[in-house]
Amino acid sequence: MKTFQQPLSAEEEACCIRHMQEEGSERAREARALLIERNLRLVAHIAKKYQNLDEDMEDLISIGTIGLIKAVNTFDAAKKIRLSSYASKCIENELLMMIRGRKKKSKEVSLYEPIGTDKEGNEISLLDIIENEQTDILESMERKRNTKKLGELLYTRLDEREREIICMRYGILLSGKRESGGTFPVQIGCGEEVTQREIGVMLGISRSYVSRIEKRALQKLRMGMEGAV
């Protein structure tokens, strides 16, 4: 992998940031370019976290660099934090957006795309099946009852961290507002599913710790659902 230059010292960074405030000047442009160049090592360091997600390292660094550029352009020295701290969040956000976008795109299936043929040899699309499928009333009622119970258990059985991880992992959306009867409306599969590794990055904990919390939370929910039957 390409070797990047060492980062600037705190004094050098502060000097560049001051020069950047000279809008439109040549010195401001040079300072901006130097801040980006000398923080590319940070981009590579963060990009390594996502290598085992089957992403090309060159692509990760390219996207991460976009996050770095955004960080340099929007950095506010008045907040009294190092540029590297602010840039780390911008770089990770850019990488996560790319990974989620690719994951979502890979799951997309056209409703009009043929998925087979009927007895007469005519092509059948997913849309044909959806339009012709008859909903079982009893099954629909049971699903609605279980979903309502799940909304209650997410708040009564899980702590805040467990609830957050379960909702992210399985794309569960909560309204945050109680219905009559003390339950929370739940929409299963309406949110975006997030991997354990991505959750770990967002929450600043290890993937294995996310896995343990998820396993513990699912056990609590399972016991709650079984007790409701």
Disulfide bonds with the S-S distance in Angstrom:
none
